[in-house]
Amino acid sequence: MAYNEHFELVEALEPTVAQLLAEHRERRKPWYFHEFVPWEEGRSFVKEPWEESQATINERARTSLVLNLLTEDNLPYYHHILERHLPEGSVWKEWNNLWTAEEAQHSIAIRAYLLTSRNCDPVELEDDRMATMQAGYEPDFSHLAELFAYTSAQELATRVSHRNTGKITEDETAFELMRHIAIDENHHFMFYRGVMQAMLQLNPTVALEGIYRTLKNFQMPGIGIPGFLRRSIEIARAGVYNLRVHHDHVLMPLLKQWGIAELKNLDAKAAELQEKLMALPAEVLAKAERFEARFGMA
């Protein structure tokens, strides 16, 4: 996508962004993580070093919470990725700063819960945080449409992952905390989904290309986390996030809510992308069935 075309699309979307931002401010109610952390359970790790026997939730739930936390820890990179694509002094920047402020509470909250409840090794957690952030996160987005197609899918996927993680903890405190974080992610998803809906109206070919590039090879932004493959398989087997969950709760809702199948009067390239997008669910479902058969989940 040429620089001038990128600039023109950003500029054309500003009224939509202003409206979506206003709707977000009206819809999203502030909440405070300190109300959901069991502070009374906290005690010194120096006087009483951590042992796994102190954990109060199951191992898969702990793995999922830590994986979700380490993903949230990379917030500075996510902010930077958006920042460098957006014009100075625009409503886009206002959104990015607000979004970053709201997202920042998530890692603070999950870490506080894990440490006070002794459901993680604090040394390993800090070492993994350092390794994850030093690895960085630099996705190769080809243009603006791919960036916002990705944030749409990622926020929806994160909402699903956080909510399912809360469920498998079988802990009321953790469940309520993750429920509030998931609600935040849903508000953010609604903003990014709206951006892409407007983009589909303004430039369907560019928008469809971004959506296809994103959904064809979608990955959560945790690939640099130590032991990511092992951990991701563990939470996949726990039903927190796997290919079937992705198909049912991310891919299909996005295609439906963006009305991809109903788009009309497309040029040849856009029509081809539309066809490829509508073929994706069957491909993902086939991969899900192979994964389930391999790990005895069928």
Buried (B, 14 or more C-beta within 10 A) or exposed (E): BEEEEBEEBBEEBEEBBBEBBEBBEEEBEEBEBEEBBBEEEEEEEEEEEBEEEEBBBBEBBBBBBBBBBBBBBBBEBBBBBBBEBBEEEBBBBBBBEBBBEBBBBBBBBBBBBBBBBBBBBBEEBEEBBEBBBEBEBEBEBEBBBBBBBBBBBBBBBBBBBBBBBBBBBEBEBBBEBBBBBBBBBBBBBBBBBBBBBBBBEEBBBBBBBBBBBBBEEBBBBBBBBBBBEEBBBBBBBBBBBBBBBBBBBBBBBBBEBBEBEEBEEBEEEBBBBBEBBEEBBEEBBEBBBEBBEEEEBE
